[in-house]
């Protein structure tokens, strides 16, 4: 067993002996854009943390500079610490990034290391991560997410209808790049998915307040039930203004750019959203996600996980207020390509693999090598 005990029965935890990181740039399968930016690739930063002859895996999506920050700054801080004391390692990493600017790249880097440490701890204990965290459910619902503004109407309809055909009962599309075209695009999406599936839209902060409200009223005609980042997620007053005026039955959602619990607390105190989004690959890993979930408990607020389904399958099954996980096209494609054991939907939900310890996945180093920086 990776854990040993003293003559008195006290468990001895191995120290973290090594932390390393590598970055991989994976081209998209087609040009992609949303309401504000365009992209043609996704960067994956993978962390390996070792202790007691066991290796834990974590990752984030962002910029390859996060891998450099991990190797140069975070690895020496975490190495030598007990693999069981993740909170101490997390706090030390955050302190080390104070003068670097904690939000942004630094938080991505901390998140990836934190996930690797949680995976490592669960593997050392030989239990699935969801068991270590304490499950409240066996599976978590997902919604299909893509519908990029760069897609033709036929591409949009094919993707969304394909998810519904796979028994995924909610789908999300991008809006905001061409507001004049959005009503017809949303109408085409509704025609493709039928009357029963839920339709979500995401503007990625592309609109001004009055414009966002006009769009919300138009989208409501197609029974859109979720409007994500209708204005900038930094405009808490604007989000609250829209939340107070949006059509009945339409949730205002934001939070994916939250990097710490203080951000989430400000958003909740402002009454800015109907559903808080959090992303474990950005907000401080599993540790940060659990803190966001605790705030949602305190405020009585529903929660949704942003992308990275392989990581979120476990933690979302351990957090009562989480509604669903975003089954984002780019991340699904990458995780199923490069991680053995990535979750596959069944009846519109994903489940942690309880037959494997930790996250239940292995990184396919050979398959990923062609994308390495």
N, C-alpha and C positions, 0 to 999 in steps of 0.2 A: 504493500500500500504506500502511496506517496507521503501520507502523514505518518509520523512515528509518535511514540509516547515514552515518557520517562518511567522509572521504576514505580513512581507513585500514581501512574495512570494519566498524568497531565499530557495533553496533546501538544506536540512540538510542530509548529508550522514552519515549512521551509521558507527561506528568503528568496525573493525574486533575484535570479542570477543573471538574467539578460533580457533586454528589451531592444527590439530592432523594428525598423519600418521601411517600407518600400512603396513606391508610387507607380501606378499603371494608368495609361491613357487609352480608353476604349472608344473608338469611333461609334457614333450613333448609326442606326440602320437606315436613317433618312434625315434630311435637314429638319431641325426642330426650332421652334420659337414659341414665346408666350406673349403676354401683353407688353413686355418691356425689353426683352433681350432675345438674341438668337445664339444657338450653339450647335456644334457638330461633333462633340466628344464629351465624355464624362471621365473625370479623374477619380480613381479609387486609391485610397491610402490604406495599406494593410499593416497591422502591428502584430508582432509575435512577442509574447511575454513568457519567460521560462522560469520554472521553480521545481525543485525536486524531480527533475527528469521529465516533467510534463510541460507542454506548451499550450498557452491560451491564445486565441485569435480575436482581434478586434479590427474594426475598419471605420472609415468615414469617407464621405464624398466631398471634394472641395478642390484645393490646389495642392500641387506636389510639394510646395514649400512646407506643408504640415509635416511631411516625412522628415525633412531636414531639422525642423524644430524638435521633433520627437527624438531623433538620434542625438542631437547636440545638447539639448536642454533637459528634456523630460526623462530620458533613459537613465542618466546618472542619478537623478533624484529618486526614482522608483527603485532602482537596483539596490539590493541589500536590505530592503524593507520586507516585513512579513507579507507573504502572499495573501494572508487572511485579512490584513488591515487595510482594506481598500479605501475607506474614508480618510485615513491618514495620508495615504499616497495621493488621493484626489486633492486634499487641502494643500499639500506641499506643492503639487503641480500648479495649482491656481496661484499660490503665493509667488512662485518662480516666474509666472507670466505677468505679474503686476505691471512692471515697467515696459513690457513688450506690447501691451494692449490686449487684455484678456478676451474681449469679444472678437469674433471673427476666426482667423486662422488658428490662433492659440487655442480657442475653445474647441475647434475641430480636432486639433492634435490631442488635447486632454481627453476628449470624448473617445477617440480611437483607443488610447491607452487604457482608459477606464473600462471599456467594453472587454478588452483583452484580459484585464485583471479579473473581472467577474467570470469570464469564461474559464480562466485558469483556476480560480477558486473552486468553481463547480466541478471542474475536472479532477482537481486534487481530492475533492470529497466524493468523487465518482457519482455525481447526481446531475440530472438536467438542470439548467439554469432556472427554469420555471419552478422546479421543486425547491431549490435553494431560496428563491424569492418568496415562495408560498403562493400557490395557484388559487385563483378565485373562479376560474373557468377552464374548460378543456380546449376551447378554440376561440378565436377572435374574428369577427366579421371583417371583410375587406371591401374596398371599392376600387374599381378599375380606374386608372388615372393616366391620361395622355391627351388625346384630342388637340394636338398642338395647332397653333394658328398657321403654321406652315403647311398643314395637311390640306389637301383638296377635300371637297365635300364627300367624295366617294371613299377616300382614305379615312376620314373622320367617321363616317357611318359604318364602315367595315370593322374598324377597331372597336368602337363602342358596342355594336351589335354582337361582335364576337365574344366580348366579356359576358354580356347578358346570356348568350347561348351556353356559356360555361357555368351558368347559375350564379353569377355575380350580379346582385340585385341593385347595385348603385354604381354609376360611372361619372367621371368628371372630365370636362373639356376646358381648354384655355380660351379666354376671351380678352378683349381690350386692345389688341393691336389695330384693328379696323372696326371701331364701334358701329359704323354704318352697316357693316356686313354681318355683325354678330346676331341680330335677330333671325336672319335666314339660316345661319349656321346652327343656332340653337334649335330652331324649328326642324332642321334636317336631322339633328341628333335625336330629337324626340321621336320623329318618324321612324328612325332606325331601331330604337330600343323598345318601342311600344309604349302603351299607356301605364304599365305597372312598375317598371323599373324607375328608381330615383335618378334624377339628373342634377348634377352639381356643376357649377362654373367657378373658374378661378381667374381673376383679372391681374394677379401679381402686382397690385398697387398702381395700375395704369390710369385710373380715373381720378378726376376731381370729384368733390362730394356731390354736387347737384347732378353731374353726369352719371355718377354711380347709382344714384337713386332712380333716375330715369331708366337706366338699364335694368335695375332690379324689377321695376314695374313691368317692363317689357318681357323680361325672362319669366316672370310669374305666369304669363299667359301660357307658357309651355311647362308649367308645374315644376319649375326649378326650386329645389328645397334647400340649396346651400350656395351661398355667395362668398367666396374666399377672397380675402384682401381686395375688396372693391376699391379701397383707397390704400395708401401706404400703411403698412402695419405700424409705422412710427407715429401716425396721426391718430392717436387714441381718442381725441375729441371727435374726429371725423368718423371713426368707426362707431363710437357711441351714438353720434347724430344719425347715422344710417341704421343702426340697430333699432333706434326708437321709431324710425319711419318706414322701414322695409315692409314689404307685403307680409301678411300673416302666413306663417308656415315656412318662411325662408330664414334659415340660420345664417348669421354673419360669423365667419370663422377667420382666425388669424393666430399667429404665434410661432410659425415655423422658423422665424429668424430670432427666436429667443435663445440667448446664450447662457443665461443663468437664472436662478430663481427670482432675483430682484426684477428682472424684465417681466416675468410672468405675473409677479405680484402687482406690479404697476398696471398691467393690462387688466387684471381681474378687479383691482380697486377702481379702475375707471369705468367698469361695466361695459367694456368695449366690444365684447364678443358674446355670442351664444354658445360657442364651442371653442375651447382652447386647444390649439395644436402645439405639439412638442415633438422634437426630433432628437433621439438619443445620439445621433452622429454629430450633433451640433451643440446640444445644451448641457454637455458634461457627461455623456455616456449613460450607463444604467443608473449611476448615482444621481445625476442631474435629472433624469426622467422621473425617478422616484420622488424627488423633491417637488417637481412640477405636479405630479399626481397628488402629493400631500396638500399642495395649495388648492387644487381643484376640490379635494375633499372638504377643505376648510370653507371654501366659497360656494359649495354645492354646485359646481360647474362641470358639465360634460367635457370629455377630453377626446382627442383624436391624435393618432400617431402619424407623423409626416414621413412617408417613404421608408426605404431600408427594411423591407418586411422580414428578412432573415433575423435581424436583431430584435425588431419589435414584436415578433410572434411570442417570444418568451415573456418580456416585461409587460406586455399588454394583457397577457393572461394572468398577471399577478396584480393588476391595478383595476379596481372595481369600476371606476368612472369612465374608463376608456370605451368609446362606442365602436371604433373601427380603426383599421390600419390602411393607409394609402398604398395601394398596389400599383406603384408607379412604373410605367413601361420601361424606362431606362434601367432602373435598379433591378427590376425583375429579370430583365434580359441578362444583365451582368452577373447577378447572384446565381442564377441557374446555370450560367456558362462557367463560372469560375469557383463556385463553392459546392462541393459534394454534400448533399443533404439539405440544400435550400428548400424551404417549404413550398409545397404545391397545393393550390386551393382545392377544397372539397366542399361542395354545397355552399359556396360563397364565403368560406372562412379558411383560415390557416391555423394549424396546430403545431405546437412545439413537439419535436420528436423525443419522447420520453424513454426511448430505447438507447439513446446516446447521452453521454455526459456533456455538460456545458451547453453551448449554443447548438450542439449536434451537427456541426459542419466542419469540413476540412477544406482548406484552400488548395486549389489545383495549381501548384507552382509551375508545373510544366506548361499547362494550358495558358497561364497568365504571362509567361515569359515574353511572348511576342509583343505584349503591350507595355513592357517595363520601360521606365525612363532610365 
